[in-house]
């Protein structure tokens, strides 16, 4: 006989009908998120009724409201995770490419300390001029090394939308013949922009649509409007300053511009401004020659190039009306 302990203030921890060998199973029913949202929204509490009966008592329109909100919350969380993962992967790719580029520079032909100070990414005309002088001394002896270094640097800058490609274009005109310089610039511009296109398409879609929704919508409408002559429209965008090149690179996959149209349009579209940059580089070569004299011909050429570079700006409104 089990002694009565209620008077002593003690209670048995386990019912006498339940033992460790009994077949009794106790199932805990956890309320669904929809039910919890409904109770909180209506300031209700969970009663002793089964959760299934309470959930079934929720009106159909209320249940659909909470289902939609639950799905929307899951989509937001999924998109946020996708943006974080995309940024991490792109940063990893950037660091890897940067390390590879630094390795190329470390294995560059031997330079003295004075000349090595000028081996850096040019940020202005003076830097490009000093870099061109140093590289010109090695172009004849290390022609392919210099060419490969410039190509890799151009691809790196173009792939990650880093400023400096204009001065590299001038440098190509300074170091190489006109056909080689034009081919290098057009190829690197198209290939680097296409790499940016692929990275954006694979890892940055959610990020772009989140932070540039209005711009993406506007660009999408323009692409759909010019779907029949998309190649010509891509040429127009590359030759005029209506949209920044970096924005075109990252949003083109989002608005469904085909990669082959993007590459060919970029290759041909960058040719006219590249010709201006190459000619400026060749004129710079004349101005930094051993004679070091300024000629009226060089001054006139530089002035003509400056005017030519402004032509797309002057024609911007007229061309925009045609393609808008």
Number of C-alpha atoms within 10 A of each C-alpha: 3 5 5 10 10 9 7 7 6 9 11 9 6 9 8 8 7 10 10 7 6 8 8 10 6 6 6 6 9 8 14 11 12 19 19 15 16 19 16 11 9 8 8 10 10 13 8 7 8 11 16 13 9 15 17 11 10 15 11 9 9 12 18 13 13 17 15 13 14 15 11 12 12 12 12 12 12 12 16 15 12 17 19 14 14 20 14 13 15 17 12 12 14 15 12 11 16 14 12 13 15 12 11 15 14 10 9 15 11 10 12 7 8 9 14 13 12 18 18 11 16 21 14 11 14 11 16 25 22 17 20 26 19 18 20 19 11 15 16 11 11 14 14 11 16 18 18 12 15 19 18 17 23 24 23 22 19 25 25 19 18 11 13 17 22 19 22 24 27 28 29 27 29 28 24 19 12 17 11 13 24 22 14 18 29 22 22 24 26 23 21 23 28 23 19 25 25 18 21 22 19 13 19 25 19 20 18 19 15 14 10 12 12 11 14 20 14 11 19 17 14 16 20 14 13 15 13 10 11 19 21 16 19 23 20 20 22 23 19 22 12 15 11 11 16 17 15 20 26 24 24 24 22 20 18 12 19 12 14 11 15 23 23 17 21 27 21 17 24 21 20 15 18 22 20 19 26 28 20 23 28 21 19 21 21 17 17 17 10 8 8 10 11 11 10 9 10 17 13 11 14 18 12 13 17 13 11 14 15 12 11 18 15 11 11 16 12 12 16 13 8 7 13 13
